[in-house]
Amino acid sequence: MYVIKYSTGDYDSYCICNIFVTNKKRTATRYVTKFKKKIKKWKKYYKKYNGFDDWMLEKHFKKFDRWYKVMQLNTCWWEEISKR
């Protein structure tokens, strides 16, 4: 069995989150690959907001929340586990 995980944060806010478990290695590998592509895509998109000074304006607040969450994502991976 394979558990798919991702990490977020850094230093004192670092967290590892379990997403799901599957019996198929192929499913795990495909999900991890897709997750990493999405992280890369969204980080590239939100990079244009680095240094954006008007984050606290109401019209940009939703963008800030999403930007922060995306920038906190680190990576995704799978680990093999066994049943007892």
N, C-alpha and C positions, 0 to 999 in steps of 0.2 A: 504494500500500500504506500501511497505517496501523499504527503501533506504539502500543500502549497502555502507559502508564507511571503509576506513582504515586510519591509522595515520602514520606519518613519522617524523623523526627528534626529537629534544629535546630542551627544553628551548626556546631560541629565534628563532630557525629554525623549531619549531613544526608546523605541518600542517595536517589538516584533509581533505581528498579527497573523493569525492563522485564517486562511480564506476558506479552504475546503479540503476534503480528502477524496482520493480516487484510487481505484485499483489499477488503472492504466497509466503506464509511464508516458505513453504518447500524449494522452490528454493533459497530463501535468506539464510536459515540455511545451506543448502548443499554447497552453494558458500563460505560462511564464514568458514565452516569447512575445505573445500579444500584449501582455501587461507592460513589458519593458519598452515595446514600440510606442505604446500610448504615453508612458512617462516621458520618453524622449520627445515626442511630438508636443505634448502640453508644456513641457519646460521650455522648449524652443519658442513656442507661442508667447508664453508669459514672461519671457526674458525681456521683451520690449517694455514691460512695466517696472523693471528694476530702476530704482531711483525716482519713481513716480511720486511727486510731492503732494498730490491732491487726494491721497487715499481716504482721508476722513470725510470727504464730501459725500453726501448721501448717494449721489448717482454712481459713485465708484466703490461703495462699500462692498457690494456683492463680488466685484472683481477682486478686491483685496482678500476677502475670505477664501475665494477659490485659488488665488495666486499663492497665498500662504500654505494652503493644504497641498498644492502641487509641488511647491518648492521643498516641502518637508519630506516628500517621498524619496526613498533611497533606491531600493532595488527589490526584485522579486526572485524567488527561488523555490525549488521543491526539495524535500528531504524524504528519504525512504524510511518507513517505519514498519514494525511488525506487530501482529496481533498476539496477545498473550493466550 
